[in-house]
């Protein structure tokens, strides 16, 4: 039977959907308690993918397929090609916005979903429920627009919000450590006021390459990224022959995106593996230890808050004031975590990690 190019694109997109979507579509209301974000400790919410409910799989899959095909068949051929490129590259390629009418909610089961949320459910996160669970990336035309007539529905122009667990479990508490003078002096060099942060890449206890000064509001840090433009770790010369370091290095892949926004600095995990983050502004201001937060692939977290960091600069504790202040740094480890729940107690034991030092001027 003869098929048009548009119908072939629709079929390819359906085959590229995220696994588990048909189960989530048929999930009864009561099963929602066992799905995404079930955090440890006090029933809090954490940034972890959930498990889909069970029941009515065949009917749910048929309903999801019919709805998805109905939406995709309304797209133009060029829009279908752009969406397919975004889905098949897993967001690695730069793809255009998929602008569709904002008033186009679709019903799936007992729920109504805006088109951006629906396409994210189909192609990225089957357990996604509400637009409040996602955050637009700054590369998107709909970023920062409150009530646009057209809204971008490219699922890889959004990230999943990482909600901090509350109350925090004794997951990976780590005593505050302090900046090395050689690194903190970077921000004191005269005449260099254009950058908002510098990034250092480490392999275990050895820094690899130079400090990377960041002027643009957004920076990609990656090992292997199609059309990558930013801090490419794969181009650095490393003498580390450790098999673990080499293994983790190969898993960095698309890496992370570091973005300075109005409310602070966000980290988006673009890789296929978790990252681990420690930041003074992510935790209780009265805490003398910091939590190491696990961020799953596709999730974003506000890793640094300038306003909170300035308020933390002047603690009342006299003994604490005698120590170098680390509130303007964030540490990020790829793949491997550290702290009390891990064999690695210190980030300097992690195979591949970053130190982000913010300009406090």
The 8 nearest C-alpha neighbors of each residue, nearest first, counted from 0:
[[1, 2, 3, 6, 7, 4, 10, 5],
 [2, 0, 3, 4, 6, 7, 5, 10],
 [3, 1, 6, 0, 4, 7, 5, 8],
 [2, 4, 6, 5, 7, 1, 8, 0],
 [3, 5, 7, 6, 8, 2, 76, 9],
 [6, 4, 8, 3, 7, 76, 9, 79],
 [5, 7, 9, 3, 8, 4, 10, 2],
 [8, 6, 4, 10, 5, 9, 11, 3],
 [9, 7, 5, 11, 6, 10, 12, 4],
 [8, 10, 6, 12, 7, 11, 13, 5],
 [11, 9, 7, 13, 12, 8, 6, 14],
 [12, 10, 8, 14, 13, 9, 7, 15],
 [13, 11, 15, 9, 14, 10, 83, 8],
 [12, 14, 10, 15, 16, 11, 9, 64],
 [13, 15, 11, 12, 16, 10, 9, 17],
 [16, 14, 12, 13, 11, 17, 122, 87],
 [17, 15, 122, 13, 121, 14, 18, 12],
 [16, 18, 122, 123, 121, 20, 19, 15],
 [19, 17, 20, 16, 125, 21, 122, 121],
 [20, 18, 22, 21, 125, 23, 17, 51],
 [19, 21, 125, 23, 22, 18, 24, 121],
 [20, 22, 60, 24, 59, 23, 19, 56],
 [23, 21, 56, 25, 19, 20, 24, 53],
 [22, 24, 51, 26, 20, 25, 21, 52],
 [25, 23, 21, 22, 59, 26, 20, 108],
 [26, 24, 59, 22, 23, 55, 56, 27],
 [25, 27, 52, 23, 24, 53, 22, 30],
 [28, 26, 30, 29, 25, 31, 52, 54],
 [27, 29, 30, 31, 26, 32, 109, 25],
 [28, 30, 31, 27, 32, 26, 33, 52],
 [31, 29, 32, 28, 27, 33, 52, 26],
 [30, 32, 34, 33, 29, 28, 27, 26],
 [31, 33, 30, 34, 29, 37, 35, 28],
 [34, 32, 31, 30, 37, 35, 50, 49],
 [33, 35, 49, 50, 31, 32, 51, 37],
 [49, 36, 34, 48, 37, 50, 126, 47],
 [35, 37, 44, 45, 47, 38, 46, 49],
 [36, 38, 44, 35, 45, 34, 42, 39],
 [39, 37, 44, 45, 43, 36, 42, 164],
 [38, 40, 42, 43, 168, 41, 37, 164],
 [39, 41, 168, 42, 43, 166, 38, 167],
 [40, 42, 43, 166, 39, 165, 38, 168],
 [43, 41, 40, 38, 39, 44, 37, 165],
 [44, 42, 165, 38, 164, 41, 166, 40],
 [43, 45, 38, 164, 36, 37, 162, 163],
 [44, 46, 164, 38, 36, 162, 163, 47],
 [47, 45, 161, 162, 36, 294, 295, 163],
 [46, 48, 36, 45, 295, 49, 35, 294],
 [49, 47, 35, 36, 46, 50, 295, 126],
 [35, 50, 48, 34, 36, 47, 51, 126],
 [51, 49, 34, 35, 52, 48, 33, 126],
 [50, 52, 23, 34, 22, 126, 49, 53],
 [51, 53, 26, 23, 30, 22, 50, 54],
 [54, 52, 22, 26, 51, 56, 55, 25],
 [53, 55, 56, 25, 26, 52, 22, 27],
 [56, 54, 58, 25, 57, 59, 53, 22],
 [55, 57, 59, 22, 54, 58, 60, 21],
 [58, 56, 60, 59, 55, 61, 21, 54],
 [57, 59, 61, 60, 55, 56, 62, 25],
 [60, 58, 25, 62, 56, 21, 61, 57],
 [61, 59, 21, 63, 57, 62, 58, 64],
 [60, 62, 64, 58, 59, 63, 65, 57],
 [63, 61, 59, 65, 60, 64, 66, 58],
 [62, 64, 60, 66, 61, 65, 67, 59],
 [65, 63, 61, 67, 62, 66, 60, 68],
 [64, 66, 62, 68, 63, 67, 61, 69],
 [67, 65, 69, 63, 68, 64, 62, 70],
 [66, 68, 64, 70, 69, 65, 63, 71],
 [67, 69, 71, 65, 70, 66, 72, 64],
 [70, 68, 66, 72, 67, 71, 65, 73],
 [71, 69, 67, 68, 72, 73, 66, 74],
 [72, 70, 68, 73, 74, 69, 67, 9],
 [71, 73, 69, 74, 70, 68, 9, 6],
 [72, 74, 71, 70, 75, 69, 68, 76],
 [75, 73, 72, 71, 78, 79, 76, 70],
 [74, 76, 78, 77, 79, 73, 72, 5],
 [75, 77, 79, 78, 5, 80, 74, 4],
 [76, 78, 80, 79, 75, 81, 74, 82],
 [79, 77, 81, 75, 80, 76, 74, 82],
 [78, 80, 76, 82, 77, 81, 83, 74],
 [79, 81, 77, 83, 78, 82, 84, 76],
 [82, 80, 84, 78, 79, 83, 94, 77],
 [81, 83, 79, 85, 84, 80, 78, 86],
 [82, 84, 86, 80, 85, 81, 87, 12],
 [85, 83, 81, 87, 82, 86, 88, 80],
 [86, 84, 82, 90, 88, 83, 87, 94],
 [87, 85, 89, 83, 88, 84, 82, 90],
 [86, 88, 84, 89, 85, 83, 15, 90],
 [87, 89, 91, 90, 85, 86, 92, 84],
 [90, 88, 86, 87, 91, 85, 155, 92],
 [91, 89, 155, 85, 88, 92, 86, 93],
 [90, 92, 88, 89, 225, 224, 253, 93],
 [93, 91, 90, 225, 88, 94, 226, 85],
 [94, 92, 91, 95, 226, 90, 85, 225],
 [93, 95, 85, 92, 81, 96, 84, 82],
 [96, 94, 97, 81, 93, 153, 139, 82],
 [95, 97, 151, 98, 153, 139, 140, 94],
 [96, 98, 151, 153, 152, 99, 95, 78],
 [97, 99, 151, 150, 149, 96, 152, 100],
 [98, 100, 149, 150, 101, 151, 97, 152],
 [101, 99, 149, 102, 148, 103, 150, 98],
 [100, 102, 149, 150, 148, 103, 99, 147],
 [103, 101, 100, 104, 113, 148, 149, 114],
 [102, 104, 101, 100, 114, 113, 105, 99],
 [103, 105, 113, 112, 114, 102, 111, 106],
 [106, 104, 112, 111, 113, 103, 107, 114],
 [105, 107, 111, 110, 112, 108, 104, 109],
 [108, 106, 110, 109, 111, 105, 24, 63],
 [107, 109, 110, 106, 24, 25, 59, 62],
 [108, 110, 107, 111, 106, 28, 27, 25],
 [111, 109, 107, 108, 106, 112, 105, 128],
 [110, 112, 106, 105, 104, 107, 113, 109],
 [113, 111, 104, 105, 117, 116, 106, 114],
 [114, 112, 104, 116, 115, 117, 103, 105],
 [113, 115, 117, 116, 104, 118, 103, 112],
 [116, 114, 152, 118, 117, 113, 119, 154],
 [117, 115, 119, 113, 114, 118, 130, 112],
 [116, 118, 114, 120, 119, 115, 112, 113],
 [119, 117, 121, 120, 115, 116, 122, 154],
 [118, 120, 154, 116, 123, 122, 117, 121],
 [121, 119, 125, 124, 117, 118, 127, 123],
 [120, 122, 118, 119, 16, 17, 125, 123],
 [121, 123, 16, 17, 119, 120, 118, 124],
 [124, 122, 119, 17, 120, 121, 125, 154],
 [123, 125, 120, 126, 127, 119, 122, 121],
 [124, 126, 120, 20, 127, 23, 121, 19],
 [125, 127, 124, 23, 128, 35, 51, 120],
 [128, 126, 124, 125, 120, 129, 132, 116],
 [129, 127, 126, 130, 132, 116, 112, 120],
 [128, 130, 131, 132, 127, 116, 112, 133],
 [129, 131, 132, 133, 116, 128, 113, 115],
 [132, 130, 129, 133, 134, 160, 128, 159],
 [133, 131, 130, 160, 129, 159, 134, 127],
 [134, 132, 159, 160, 158, 131, 130, 157],
 [135, 133, 158, 157, 160, 159, 136, 132],
 [136, 134, 157, 142, 156, 158, 137, 133],
 [135, 137, 138, 157, 156, 139, 134, 142],
 [136, 138, 139, 142, 135, 258, 140, 217],
 [139, 137, 136, 140, 156, 142, 135, 141],
 [138, 140, 142, 141, 137, 136, 156, 96],
 [141, 139, 142, 138, 96, 151, 137, 150],
 [140, 142, 139, 144, 151, 150, 143, 147],
 [143, 141, 139, 140, 144, 137, 135, 136],
 [142, 144, 141, 145, 137, 135, 140, 139],
 [145, 143, 141, 142, 146, 147, 140, 150],
 [144, 146, 147, 143, 141, 142, 148, 150],
 [147, 145, 144, 148, 101, 150, 149, 141],
 [148, 146, 149, 144, 150, 145, 101, 141],
 [149, 147, 101, 100, 150, 146, 102, 99],
 [148, 150, 100, 101, 99, 147, 98, 151],
 [149, 151, 98, 101, 99, 141, 147, 100],
 [150, 152, 98, 97, 96, 153, 141, 99],
 [151, 153, 115, 97, 154, 98, 114, 150],
 [152, 154, 97, 156, 155, 151, 96, 82],
 [155, 153, 119, 156, 157, 152, 118, 115],
 [156, 154, 90, 157, 153, 85, 158, 89],
 [157, 155, 154, 153, 136, 139, 135, 158],
 [158, 156, 135, 155, 134, 136, 154, 133],
 [159, 157, 134, 298, 133, 297, 299, 135],
 [158, 160, 298, 133, 299, 297, 132, 134],
 [161, 159, 299, 133, 132, 298, 162, 134],
 [160, 162, 46, 300, 299, 298, 163, 159],
 [163, 161, 45, 46, 44, 160, 164, 300],
 [164, 162, 45, 44, 165, 161, 46, 167],
 [163, 165, 45, 44, 43, 167, 166, 38],
 [166, 164, 43, 167, 163, 44, 41, 40],
 [165, 167, 164, 41, 43, 168, 40, 42],
 [168, 166, 165, 164, 40, 169, 170, 163],
 [167, 169, 40, 170, 166, 39, 164, 165],
 [170, 168, 171, 172, 167, 339, 290, 340],
 [171, 169, 168, 172, 340, 339, 290, 167],
 [172, 170, 338, 339, 291, 290, 340, 169],
 [171, 173, 290, 289, 338, 288, 170, 169],
 [172, 174, 289, 288, 338, 290, 171, 175],
 [175, 173, 288, 289, 176, 172, 287, 290],
 [176, 174, 288, 289, 173, 177, 287, 325],
 [175, 177, 174, 178, 325, 173, 323, 288],
 [178, 176, 325, 323, 179, 175, 324, 322],
 [179, 177, 180, 183, 325, 182, 176, 323],
 [178, 180, 181, 182, 183, 177, 184, 323],
 [181, 179, 183, 182, 184, 178, 185, 177],
 [180, 182, 179, 184, 183, 185, 178, 186],
 [181, 183, 180, 184, 179, 185, 178, 186],
 [184, 182, 180, 185, 181, 186, 178, 179],
 [183, 185, 187, 186, 182, 181, 180, 188],
 [186, 184, 183, 187, 182, 188, 181, 197],
 [187, 185, 184, 188, 183, 358, 191, 182],
 [186, 188, 184, 185, 189, 183, 191, 358],
 [187, 189, 186, 185, 191, 190, 184, 192],
 [190, 188, 191, 187, 192, 186, 185, 184],
 [189, 191, 192, 188, 193, 187, 186, 194],
 [192, 190, 189, 193, 188, 194, 186, 187],
 [191, 193, 194, 190, 189, 195, 360, 358],
 [192, 194, 191, 214, 195, 213, 190, 212],
 [195, 193, 214, 213, 196, 192, 212, 191],
 [194, 196, 358, 357, 214, 213, 193, 197],
 [197, 195, 357, 358, 356, 213, 194, 212],
 [196, 198, 212, 211, 356, 213, 355, 210],
 [197, 199, 355, 211, 210, 354, 356, 212],
 [198, 200, 210, 354, 353, 211, 355, 201],
 [201, 199, 353, 207, 206, 352, 354, 198],
 [202, 200, 206, 352, 207, 205, 351, 353],
 [201, 203, 351, 350, 205, 204, 206, 352],
 [202, 204, 347, 350, 348, 349, 205, 201],
 [205, 203, 347, 202, 201, 206, 348, 349],
 [206, 204, 202, 201, 203, 207, 347, 200],
 [205, 207, 201, 200, 202, 208, 204, 199],
 [208, 206, 201, 200, 237, 205, 202, 209],
 [209, 207, 235, 206, 210, 236, 200, 199],
 [208, 210, 211, 207, 199, 206, 200, 198],
 [209, 211, 199, 198, 197, 212, 208, 200],
 [210, 212, 198, 197, 209, 213, 199, 230],
 [211, 213, 197, 194, 196, 210, 198, 214],
 [214, 212, 194, 196, 197, 215, 195, 211],
 [213, 215, 194, 195, 193, 216, 212, 196],
 [214, 216, 217, 213, 218, 194, 195, 259],
 [217, 215, 259, 258, 214, 218, 260, 213],
 [216, 218, 258, 215, 257, 259, 219, 256],
 [219, 217, 257, 256, 229, 258, 220, 215],
 [218, 220, 256, 229, 255, 230, 221, 257],
 [221, 219, 230, 255, 254, 231, 229, 256],
 [222, 220, 254, 253, 231, 223, 232, 252],
 [221, 223, 233, 232, 252, 231, 251, 253],
 [222, 224, 252, 253, 221, 233, 225, 231],
 [223, 225, 227, 253, 91, 226, 221, 252],
 [226, 224, 227, 92, 91, 223, 253, 93],
 [227, 225, 224, 92, 228, 93, 91, 223],
 [228, 226, 224, 225, 229, 219, 223, 231],
 [227, 229, 226, 219, 230, 231, 218, 224],
 [230, 228, 219, 218, 231, 220, 227, 221],
 [229, 231, 220, 219, 232, 221, 228, 218],
 [232, 230, 221, 233, 222, 234, 220, 229],
 [233, 231, 222, 234, 235, 221, 230, 220],
 [232, 234, 222, 231, 235, 223, 221, 236],
 [235, 233, 232, 231, 236, 222, 230, 237],
 [236, 234, 232, 233, 208, 237, 207, 231],
 [237, 235, 234, 238, 208, 207, 233, 232],
 [236, 238, 239, 235, 207, 208, 240, 202],
 [237, 239, 240, 236, 207, 241, 205, 202],
 [238, 240, 237, 241, 244, 202, 245, 205],
 [241, 239, 238, 242, 245, 244, 237, 243],
 [242, 240, 244, 243, 239, 245, 246, 350],
 [241, 243, 245, 244, 246, 240, 247, 239],
 [244, 242, 246, 241, 245, 247, 350, 248],
 [245, 243, 350, 247, 241, 246, 242, 248],
 [244, 246, 248, 242, 243, 247, 249, 241],
 [247, 245, 243, 249, 244, 248, 242, 250],
 [246, 248, 250, 244, 249, 245, 243, 251],
 [247, 249, 245, 250, 246, 251, 244, 351],
 [248, 250, 246, 247, 251, 245, 252, 222],
 [251, 249, 247, 252, 248, 246, 272, 271],
 [252, 250, 254, 248, 249, 222, 270, 253],
 [251, 253, 223, 222, 254, 250, 270, 221],
 [254, 252, 270, 224, 221, 269, 223, 251],
 [255, 253, 221, 270, 251, 252, 269, 220],
 [256, 254, 268, 269, 220, 267, 219, 221],
 [255, 257, 219, 267, 218, 266, 220, 258],
 [256, 258, 266, 218, 217, 265, 219, 255],
 [259, 257, 217, 265, 264, 216, 260, 218],
 [260, 258, 264, 216, 263, 217, 265, 257],
 [259, 261, 263, 262, 264, 258, 265, 216],
 [260, 262, 263, 259, 264, 305, 304, 258],
 [263, 261, 260, 304, 264, 305, 259, 306],
 [264, 262, 304, 260, 303, 261, 305, 259],
 [263, 265, 259, 303, 258, 301, 260, 302],
 [266, 264, 301, 258, 302, 300, 257, 259],
 [265, 267, 257, 300, 299, 256, 302, 301],
 [268, 266, 299, 256, 255, 298, 269, 265],
 [267, 269, 255, 296, 297, 270, 298, 299],
 [270, 268, 255, 254, 253, 297, 296, 267],
 [269, 271, 254, 253, 272, 268, 252, 296],
 [270, 272, 296, 269, 273, 252, 250, 251],
 [271, 273, 270, 296, 334, 274, 295, 250],
 [274, 272, 295, 334, 294, 296, 293, 275],
 [273, 275, 333, 294, 334, 332, 293, 295],
 [276, 274, 293, 332, 292, 331, 336, 294],
 [277, 275, 331, 292, 291, 330, 278, 293],
 [276, 278, 291, 330, 329, 290, 292, 331],
 [279, 277, 329, 280, 281, 302, 276, 303],
 [278, 280, 326, 281, 282, 289, 277, 308],
 [281, 279, 278, 282, 303, 304, 308, 307],
 [282, 280, 278, 279, 302, 303, 283, 277],
 [283, 281, 280, 279, 284, 289, 290, 286],
 [282, 284, 286, 285, 281, 280, 279, 289],
 [285, 283, 286, 282, 311, 280, 279, 287],
 [286, 284, 283, 287, 282, 314, 288, 311],
 [287, 285, 283, 288, 284, 289, 282, 279],
 [286, 288, 285, 174, 289, 175, 284, 283],
 [289, 287, 174, 286, 173, 175, 172, 290],
 [290, 288, 173, 172, 174, 175, 282, 279],
 [289, 291, 172, 171, 292, 173, 277, 288],
 [290, 292, 277, 171, 276, 275, 172, 289],
 [293, 291, 276, 275, 290, 277, 294, 171],
 [292, 294, 275, 274, 295, 273, 276, 291],
 [295, 293, 274, 273, 275, 46, 298, 292],
 [294, 296, 273, 298, 47, 297, 293, 274],
 [297, 295, 268, 271, 298, 273, 272, 270],
 [296, 298, 268, 158, 269, 159, 295, 299],
 [299, 297, 159, 158, 296, 160, 268, 295],
 [300, 298, 267, 160, 266, 161, 159, 158],
 [299, 301, 161, 266, 302, 265, 160, 267],
 [302, 300, 265, 303, 264, 266, 263, 299],
 [301, 303, 265, 300, 264, 266, 278, 281],
 [302, 304, 264, 263, 301, 280, 305, 278],
 [303, 305, 263, 307, 306, 280, 308, 264],
 [306, 304, 308, 307, 263, 309, 303, 262],
 [307, 305, 309, 308, 304, 310, 263, 262],
 [306, 308, 310, 304, 309, 305, 280, 311],
 [309, 307, 305, 311, 310, 306, 326, 304],
 [310, 308, 312, 306, 311, 307, 305, 313],
 [309, 311, 307, 308, 312, 306, 313, 314],
 [312, 310, 308, 309, 313, 314, 307, 284],
 [313, 311, 309, 310, 314, 308, 324, 326],
 [312, 314, 311, 315, 310, 320, 309, 316],
 [313, 315, 316, 311, 312, 320, 319, 317],
 [316, 314, 317, 313, 320, 319, 318, 311],
 [315, 317, 319, 314, 318, 320, 313, 321],
 [318, 316, 320, 319, 315, 321, 314, 322],
 [319, 317, 320, 321, 316, 322, 315, 314],
 [318, 320, 316, 321, 317, 322, 314, 315],
 [321, 319, 317, 318, 322, 316, 314, 313],
 [320, 322, 319, 318, 317, 323, 324, 316],
 [321, 323, 320, 319, 324, 318, 177, 325],
 [324, 322, 177, 325, 321, 178, 320, 319],
 [323, 325, 326, 322, 177, 312, 327, 178],
 [326, 324, 327, 328, 177, 178, 323, 176],
 [325, 327, 279, 328, 324, 308, 280, 312],
 [328, 326, 357, 325, 356, 308, 359, 329],
 [329, 327, 356, 355, 326, 325, 357, 330],
 [328, 330, 278, 355, 277, 354, 331, 356],
 [329, 331, 354, 277, 353, 276, 355, 328],
 [332, 330, 276, 353, 275, 352, 354, 329],
 [333, 331, 352, 275, 274, 351, 335, 353],
 [332, 334, 274, 335, 351, 352, 251, 275],
 [335, 333, 273, 274, 272, 332, 247, 336],
 [336, 334, 333, 332, 349, 337, 274, 275],
 [337, 335, 275, 332, 341, 334, 338, 349],
 [336, 338, 343, 344, 341, 345, 346, 171],
 [339, 337, 344, 171, 341, 173, 340, 172],
 [338, 340, 171, 341, 344, 172, 337, 170],
 [341, 339, 338, 171, 170, 342, 337, 344],
 [342, 340, 343, 337, 338, 339, 344, 336],
 [341, 343, 344, 340, 337, 338, 339, 336],
 [344, 342, 337, 341, 345, 348, 338, 349],
 [343, 345, 338, 337, 342, 339, 341, 346],
 [346, 344, 347, 348, 343, 337, 338, 349],
 [345, 347, 348, 349, 337, 344, 343, 332],
 [346, 348, 203, 204, 345, 349, 202, 350],
 [347, 349, 203, 346, 345, 343, 350, 204],
 [348, 350, 346, 203, 347, 351, 335, 352],
 [349, 351, 244, 203, 202, 348, 247, 243],
 [352, 350, 202, 349, 333, 201, 332, 203],
 [353, 351, 332, 201, 331, 333, 200, 202],
 [354, 352, 200, 331, 199, 330, 201, 332],
 [353, 355, 330, 199, 198, 329, 356, 331],
 [354, 356, 198, 329, 328, 197, 330, 353],
 [357, 355, 328, 197, 196, 327, 198, 354],
 [358, 356, 196, 327, 195, 359, 328, 355],
 [357, 359, 195, 196, 360, 186, 356, 194],
 [360, 358, 357, 327, 195, 186, 305, 309],
 [359, 358, 192, 195, 186, 357, 187, 194]]
